[in-house]
């Protein structure tokens, strides 16, 4: 279906409705002396919304249901009787025929696809015409009915506000329902996993080898403690060792020492780090930092230093989250009342003593909240650890050694051909659920800390 021209037609009808409804409202307002509850533009927006919303809702539903209708129409044709039973081959033939009908493919591996392509094209054309007619009918009918409602006694403003409130509520519900759907899918698949592998073996086991699973005891190879330790070691220890001092010191400099002109330049430059794609950080970690870290380890006498070390991934991850720590610390330090600074300086304290003894302790709740948010961001990072960290699950305190993380293993488990009924694949959902719970708890703690801070200084 030519969606773009159809949307232009709907937009044109909505524009015509807005202009005509507004002109009608202006005309009856000019002929009367009473006070009206709605302005002419309210009547225009009422007709516009009545013209736009019904066809857009129909198109959204139609785009979901029409592929099944087209496929059913194709399956009712004589060539479809030669299709194999439902399965991968059948789905492949139908998909190939659809692409041929759409013109997005110029050849087919299956001869049956070429015979089904005309049926697909005919069914798609028929349903496209039906959808176009219904869409235009809804747009014109909704706009016409709304235009007839435009009169002096009609409260268009109330109706428009109700529609806008409904749209805002729908947007909020979409976010909530999306979160519920994510959690539900993780819980469902994790429950299937824990029916195969005991939860104790998963959470407390110290051996992770999903490539070699004993069918008699799958939990013996799916102990996730090494993954949890690698995630904590890279994201919460090494990355925070980089991000906290640099982020906090940069915030102190920008708020207490830097000139206004310097701050106007330095703060945006620092926050650019937050906008760099994580895949770029991954390339930087794999091609630049990892070899340098390996050479450093060799120079220090660590002959078996790995180029896929925890230190390489953690350092780059720490650089990535410096803006998170710096921004929260900056806001927290700026929110400390000026009277506290002045009082400390009036007592004879130096600027550095005021920062150390007054400002940082007063801003500590906000700083801690920013650090917790940064930790949750770090432990959920994927691209850097996929490109720079190892896939070997080890329990080690050596930053030059290879280690892996939860996100790295999720990518490995779900990459390539895999059966979703196996313990190996379902383990990815259990790892995802664990990571979700941990990051959720960190975010809740951070929000509680920041809220208390804001209440103290509002």
C-alpha positions as CSV (number, residue, x, y, z in Angstrom):
1,X,0.0,0.0,0.0
2,X,1.3,3.5,-0.9
3,X,1.3,4.7,2.6
4,X,3.0,8.1,2.1
5,X,0.6,9.5,-0.5
6,X,-2.3,8.3,1.6
7,X,-0.9,10.1,4.6
8,X,-0.6,13.2,2.6
9,X,-4.2,13.0,1.5
10,X,-5.3,12.5,5.2
11,X,-3.1,15.5,6.2
12,X,-4.7,17.6,3.4
13,X,-8.2,16.7,4.5
14,X,-7.3,17.6,8.1
15,X,-5.9,21.0,7.0
16,X,-9.0,21.7,5.0
17,X,-11.1,20.7,8.1
18,X,-9.1,23.1,10.3
19,X,-9.5,26.0,8.0
20,X,-13.2,25.5,7.3
21,X,-14.1,24.9,11.0
22,X,-12.1,27.9,12.1
23,X,-13.8,30.1,9.5
24,X,-17.2,28.9,10.5
25,X,-16.4,29.6,14.2
26,X,-15.2,33.1,13.4
27,X,-18.3,33.8,11.4
28,X,-20.8,32.8,14.1
29,X,-18.7,34.6,16.8
30,X,-18.9,37.8,14.7
31,X,-22.7,37.6,14.5
32,X,-23.3,37.2,18.2
33,X,-22.6,39.1,21.4
34,X,-22.5,36.2,23.9
35,X,-19.3,34.9,25.4
36,X,-18.2,31.6,24.0
37,X,-16.3,28.9,25.8
38,X,-14.1,28.0,22.8
39,X,-11.9,30.0,20.5
40,X,-12.1,29.5,16.7
41,X,-8.8,27.5,16.7
42,X,-10.4,25.1,19.3
43,X,-13.1,24.3,16.8
44,X,-10.4,23.9,14.1
45,X,-8.4,21.5,16.1
46,X,-11.5,19.5,17.0
47,X,-12.3,18.9,13.3
48,X,-8.6,18.2,12.6
49,X,-8.4,15.5,15.3
50,X,-11.6,13.9,14.2
51,X,-10.2,13.8,10.7
52,X,-6.8,12.4,11.7
53,X,-7.3,9.9,14.5
54,X,-9.8,7.4,13.1
55,X,-7.9,6.7,9.8
56,X,-4.5,6.6,11.7
57,X,-5.8,4.1,14.2
58,X,-7.3,2.0,11.4
59,X,-4.0,2.1,9.5
60,X,-2.0,1.0,12.6
61,X,-4.4,-1.9,13.1
62,X,-4.4,-2.7,9.4
63,X,-0.6,-2.9,9.1
64,X,-0.7,-5.6,11.8
65,X,-3.6,-7.7,10.4
66,X,-3.3,-7.3,6.6
67,X,-0.3,-9.6,6.1
68,X,-2.2,-12.5,7.6
69,X,-5.2,-11.6,5.4
70,X,-3.1,-11.6,2.3
71,X,-1.4,-14.9,3.2
72,X,-4.8,-16.5,3.8
73,X,-6.0,-15.3,0.4
74,X,-2.9,-16.8,-1.2
75,X,-3.3,-20.1,0.6
76,X,-6.8,-20.3,-0.9
77,X,-5.4,-20.3,-4.5
78,X,-4.8,-23.6,-6.4
79,X,-1.0,-23.2,-6.5
80,X,-0.9,-23.1,-2.7
81,X,-2.1,-26.7,-2.6
82,X,1.5,-27.8,-3.5
83,X,3.0,-26.1,-0.5
84,X,4.7,-28.4,2.1
85,X,3.3,-28.8,5.6
86,X,3.6,-25.9,8.0
87,X,7.2,-25.4,8.9
88,X,10.4,-23.5,8.0
89,X,10.3,-24.5,4.3
90,X,6.7,-23.4,3.9
91,X,7.4,-20.1,5.5
92,X,10.5,-19.6,3.3
93,X,8.5,-20.2,0.1
94,X,5.8,-17.8,1.2
95,X,8.3,-15.1,2.2
96,X,10.1,-15.5,-1.2
97,X,6.8,-15.2,-3.1
98,X,5.9,-12.1,-1.1
99,X,9.3,-10.5,-1.9
100,X,8.8,-11.3,-5.6
101,X,5.4,-9.8,-5.6
102,X,6.7,-6.6,-3.9
103,X,9.6,-6.3,-6.4
104,X,12.2,-6.5,-3.7
105,X,13.7,-9.7,-5.0
106,X,14.6,-10.6,-8.6
107,X,15.0,-14.4,-8.2
108,X,13.8,-17.4,-6.3
109,X,15.3,-20.6,-5.0
110,X,11.9,-22.3,-5.1
111,X,9.9,-22.7,-8.4
112,X,6.7,-22.6,-6.4
113,X,7.5,-19.1,-5.2
114,X,7.3,-17.8,-8.7
115,X,3.9,-19.4,-9.2
116,X,2.6,-17.9,-5.9
117,X,4.0,-14.4,-6.6
118,X,1.0,-13.3,-8.9
119,X,-1.5,-14.5,-6.3
120,X,0.4,-12.5,-3.7
121,X,0.4,-9.4,-5.9
122,X,-3.3,-9.7,-6.7
123,X,-4.3,-10.2,-3.1
124,X,-2.1,-7.4,-1.9
125,X,-3.5,-5.0,-4.5
126,X,-7.1,-5.9,-3.6
127,X,-6.5,-5.3,0.1
128,X,-4.6,-2.1,-0.5
129,X,-7.6,-0.7,-2.4
130,X,-9.9,-1.8,0.4
131,X,-7.6,-0.1,3.0
132,X,-7.3,3.1,1.0
133,X,-11.1,3.4,0.6
134,X,-11.8,2.7,4.3
135,X,-9.1,5.1,5.3
136,X,-10.4,8.0,3.2
137,X,-13.9,7.2,4.2
138,X,-13.0,7.4,7.9
139,X,-11.1,10.7,7.4
140,X,-13.8,12.3,5.4
141,X,-16.6,11.0,7.6
142,X,-15.0,11.9,10.9
143,X,-14.2,15.4,9.6
144,X,-17.7,15.9,8.2
145,X,-19.4,14.9,11.5
146,X,-17.1,17.0,13.5
147,X,-17.7,20.0,11.2
148,X,-21.4,19.6,11.6
149,X,-20.9,19.8,15.4
150,X,-19.3,23.3,15.1
151,X,-21.9,25.7,16.5
152,X,-22.1,28.4,19.2
153,X,-23.2,26.1,21.9
154,X,-20.5,23.5,21.3
155,X,-17.6,23.4,23.7
156,X,-14.8,22.4,21.4
157,X,-12.1,23.3,23.8
158,X,-13.3,20.6,26.3
159,X,-13.4,18.0,23.6
160,X,-9.9,18.8,22.4
161,X,-8.5,18.7,25.9
162,X,-10.1,15.3,26.5
163,X,-8.6,14.0,23.3
164,X,-5.2,15.4,24.1
165,X,-5.4,13.9,27.6
166,X,-6.4,10.6,26.1
167,X,-3.4,10.7,23.8
168,X,-1.0,11.5,26.7
169,X,-2.5,8.7,28.7
170,X,-2.1,6.3,25.8
171,X,1.6,7.4,25.4
172,X,2.1,6.7,29.1
173,X,0.4,3.3,28.9
174,X,2.6,2.4,26.0
175,X,5.7,2.9,28.1
176,X,4.2,1.0,31.0
177,X,2.9,-1.9,28.9
178,X,6.3,-2.1,27.1
179,X,8.0,-2.5,30.5
180,X,5.4,-5.0,31.6
181,X,5.9,-7.0,28.3
182,X,9.7,-7.0,28.8
183,X,9.4,-8.2,32.3
184,X,6.8,-10.8,31.5
185,X,8.9,-12.2,28.6
186,X,11.9,-12.4,30.9
187,X,10.0,-14.1,33.7
188,X,8.3,-16.6,31.3
189,X,11.5,-17.7,29.6
190,X,13.5,-17.6,32.9
191,X,10.8,-19.9,34.5
192,X,11.4,-22.4,31.6
193,X,15.1,-22.2,32.3
194,X,14.8,-22.8,36.0
195,X,12.6,-25.8,35.4
196,X,15.7,-27.3,33.7
197,X,18.5,-25.8,35.9
198,X,17.9,-25.3,39.6
199,X,18.1,-21.7,40.6
200,X,20.7,-22.4,43.3
201,X,23.0,-24.0,40.7
202,X,22.6,-20.9,38.5
203,X,23.1,-18.2,41.1
204,X,25.7,-20.0,43.2
205,X,27.6,-22.2,40.7
206,X,31.2,-21.2,39.8
207,X,31.6,-23.1,36.5
208,X,30.3,-21.5,33.3
209,X,30.6,-23.5,30.1
210,X,27.4,-23.3,28.1
211,X,29.1,-24.9,25.1
212,X,29.5,-28.2,26.9
213,X,26.3,-29.1,28.9
214,X,25.7,-32.5,30.4
215,X,22.1,-33.4,29.8
216,X,22.0,-35.3,33.1
217,X,23.1,-32.3,35.1
218,X,22.9,-29.0,33.0
219,X,23.3,-26.9,36.1
220,X,26.9,-28.1,36.6
221,X,27.9,-26.1,33.5
222,X,25.7,-23.0,34.0
223,X,26.9,-21.5,37.2
224,X,26.8,-17.7,36.7
225,X,29.0,-16.5,39.6
226,X,32.0,-15.9,37.2
227,X,29.7,-13.7,35.0
228,X,28.4,-11.7,38.0
229,X,32.0,-11.2,39.2
230,X,33.3,-10.2,35.8
231,X,30.4,-7.7,35.4
232,X,31.0,-6.3,38.9
233,X,34.8,-6.2,38.4
234,X,34.7,-4.4,35.0
235,X,31.7,-2.2,35.5
236,X,31.7,-1.3,39.2
237,X,35.4,-1.6,40.2
238,X,37.6,-0.6,37.2
239,X,35.1,1.7,35.5
240,X,34.2,3.5,38.7
241,X,37.9,3.8,39.6
242,X,38.2,5.8,36.4
243,X,34.9,7.6,36.3
244,X,34.5,8.8,40.0
245,X,37.7,10.7,40.5
246,X,37.8,12.2,37.0
247,X,34.1,13.0,37.0
248,X,34.1,14.5,40.5
249,X,37.3,16.5,40.0
250,X,36.0,17.9,36.7
251,X,32.7,18.9,38.4
252,X,34.6,20.6,41.2
253,X,36.8,22.5,38.7
254,X,33.9,23.6,36.5
255,X,31.8,24.8,39.4
256,X,34.4,26.3,41.7
257,X,37.5,27.2,39.8
258,X,36.7,27.7,36.1
259,X,35.9,31.1,34.7
260,X,32.4,31.5,33.1
261,X,33.9,31.6,29.6
262,X,35.9,28.4,30.3
263,X,32.9,26.6,31.8
264,X,30.8,27.5,28.7
265,X,33.3,25.7,26.5
266,X,34.5,22.9,28.8
267,X,31.1,21.6,30.0
268,X,29.7,20.9,26.5
269,X,33.0,19.3,25.4
270,X,32.8,17.0,28.4
271,X,29.2,16.1,27.7
272,X,30.1,15.1,24.1
273,X,31.5,11.9,25.6
274,X,27.9,10.9,26.5
275,X,26.8,11.3,22.9
276,X,29.5,9.1,21.3
277,X,28.1,5.8,20.1
278,X,29.2,2.9,22.3
279,X,30.4,1.0,19.2
280,X,33.0,3.7,18.7
281,X,34.1,3.2,22.3
282,X,34.3,-0.5,21.5
283,X,36.5,0.1,18.5
284,X,38.7,2.4,20.6
285,X,39.0,-0.2,23.3
286,X,39.7,-3.1,21.0
287,X,42.2,-1.3,18.7
288,X,43.9,1.2,20.9
289,X,43.5,0.6,24.6
290,X,43.7,-3.2,24.6
291,X,47.1,-3.4,22.9
292,X,48.4,-0.7,25.1
293,X,47.2,-2.5,28.3
294,X,48.7,-5.7,27.1
295,X,52.1,-4.0,26.4
296,X,51.9,-2.4,29.9
297,X,51.3,-5.8,31.5
298,X,54.3,-7.2,29.7
299,X,56.4,-4.3,30.7
300,X,55.4,-4.9,34.4
301,X,56.4,-8.6,34.1
302,X,52.9,-10.0,33.4
303,X,54.0,-12.1,30.5
304,X,50.5,-13.7,30.0
305,X,48.7,-10.3,29.9
306,X,45.7,-10.6,27.6
307,X,44.6,-8.2,24.9
308,X,41.1,-9.0,26.0
309,X,41.6,-7.9,29.6
310,X,39.2,-6.6,32.2
311,X,41.4,-3.5,32.5
312,X,41.0,-2.5,28.8
313,X,37.2,-2.8,28.8
314,X,36.9,-1.2,32.3
315,X,39.0,1.8,31.5
316,X,37.1,2.7,28.3
317,X,33.8,2.1,30.1
318,X,34.9,4.4,32.8
319,X,35.7,7.1,30.2
320,X,32.3,6.6,28.7
321,X,30.4,7.2,32.0
322,X,32.5,10.2,33.2
323,X,29.8,12.6,31.9
324,X,27.2,10.9,34.0
325,X,29.2,11.3,37.2
326,X,30.3,14.8,36.3
327,X,26.9,16.1,35.4
328,X,25.2,14.8,38.6
329,X,28.1,16.1,40.7
330,X,28.0,19.5,38.9
331,X,24.3,19.8,39.6
332,X,24.7,18.8,43.2
333,X,27.5,21.2,43.9
334,X,25.7,24.1,42.2
335,X,22.6,23.4,44.3
336,X,24.5,23.9,47.6
337,X,23.2,27.2,49.1
338,X,25.6,30.1,48.6
339,X,25.3,31.0,52.2
340,X,27.2,27.8,53.2
341,X,30.1,28.8,50.9
342,X,30.1,32.4,52.2
343,X,29.9,31.2,55.8
344,X,32.9,28.9,55.4
345,X,35.0,31.6,53.7
346,X,34.0,34.1,56.3
347,X,35.3,31.8,59.0
348,X,38.7,32.0,57.4
349,X,38.6,28.7,55.4
350,X,40.4,28.6,52.1
351,X,38.6,27.7,48.9
352,X,40.0,24.2,48.9
353,X,39.0,23.7,52.5
354,X,35.5,24.9,51.8
355,X,35.2,22.4,49.0
356,X,36.5,19.6,51.1
357,X,34.8,20.3,54.4
358,X,31.5,22.0,53.3
359,X,30.5,21.6,49.6
360,X,31.4,18.0,49.0
361,X,29.7,16.7,52.2
362,X,26.6,18.8,51.5
363,X,26.4,17.6,47.9
364,X,27.3,14.0,48.8
365,X,23.7,12.6,48.5
366,X,23.4,13.9,44.9
367,X,26.9,12.7,44.0
368,X,26.2,9.2,45.4
369,X,23.0,9.1,43.4
370,X,24.9,10.0,40.2
371,X,27.4,7.3,40.9
372,X,24.8,4.7,41.4
373,X,23.1,5.7,38.1
374,X,26.5,5.5,36.4
375,X,27.1,2.0,37.9
376,X,23.8,0.8,36.5
377,X,24.7,2.2,33.1
378,X,28.1,0.5,33.2
379,X,27.0,-3.0,34.2
380,X,24.4,-2.9,31.4
381,X,26.9,-1.9,28.7
382,X,27.2,-4.3,25.8
383,X,29.2,-3.1,22.9
384,X,32.4,-2.3,24.7
385,X,32.6,-5.6,26.5
386,X,31.6,-7.5,23.3
387,X,34.5,-5.9,21.4
388,X,37.1,-5.6,24.1
389,X,36.4,-8.2,26.8
390,X,37.0,-12.0,26.6
391,X,34.4,-14.7,26.4
392,X,36.2,-16.8,29.1
393,X,34.4,-16.8,32.4
394,X,37.0,-16.6,35.2
395,X,37.1,-15.6,38.9
396,X,40.1,-13.4,39.1
397,X,41.3,-10.2,40.7
398,X,44.0,-9.6,38.1
399,X,43.0,-6.7,35.8
400,X,45.3,-8.0,33.1
401,X,43.6,-11.3,32.9
402,X,40.7,-12.3,30.6
403,X,37.2,-12.2,32.0
404,X,33.7,-11.8,30.7
405,X,30.4,-10.1,31.7
406,X,26.7,-10.9,31.7
407,X,25.9,-8.8,28.6
408,X,28.8,-10.4,26.6
409,X,27.4,-13.9,27.4
410,X,23.9,-12.9,26.5
411,X,25.1,-11.8,23.0
412,X,27.1,-15.0,22.6
413,X,24.2,-17.2,23.6
414,X,21.7,-15.6,21.3
415,X,24.0,-15.2,18.3
416,X,23.8,-17.8,15.5
417,X,21.5,-20.7,15.1
418,X,20.1,-21.9,18.5
419,X,17.1,-23.8,19.7
420,X,15.0,-21.8,22.1
421,X,14.1,-24.9,24.1
422,X,17.6,-25.7,25.1
423,X,19.1,-24.7,28.5
424,X,21.9,-22.9,26.7
425,X,19.7,-20.4,25.0
426,X,17.2,-20.0,27.9
427,X,20.2,-19.1,30.1
428,X,20.3,-15.8,28.3
429,X,16.9,-14.9,29.6
430,X,17.8,-15.8,33.1
431,X,20.9,-13.6,32.8
432,X,18.8,-10.8,31.4
433,X,16.3,-11.1,34.3
434,X,19.1,-11.0,36.8
435,X,20.7,-8.0,35.2
436,X,17.3,-6.3,35.0
437,X,16.7,-6.8,38.7
438,X,20.1,-5.5,39.7
439,X,19.9,-2.3,37.5
440,X,16.3,-1.7,38.7
441,X,17.5,-1.9,42.4
442,X,20.4,0.5,41.7
443,X,18.1,3.0,39.9
444,X,15.6,2.9,42.8
445,X,18.3,3.5,45.4
446,X,19.8,6.3,43.3
447,X,16.4,8.0,42.9
448,X,15.7,7.7,46.6
449,X,19.0,9.3,47.4
450,X,18.6,12.1,44.9
451,X,15.0,12.8,46.1
452,X,16.1,13.2,49.6
453,X,18.8,15.6,48.5
454,X,16.4,17.7,46.5
455,X,14.0,17.9,49.4
456,X,16.8,19.2,51.6
457,X,17.8,22.0,49.3
458,X,14.6,23.1,47.4
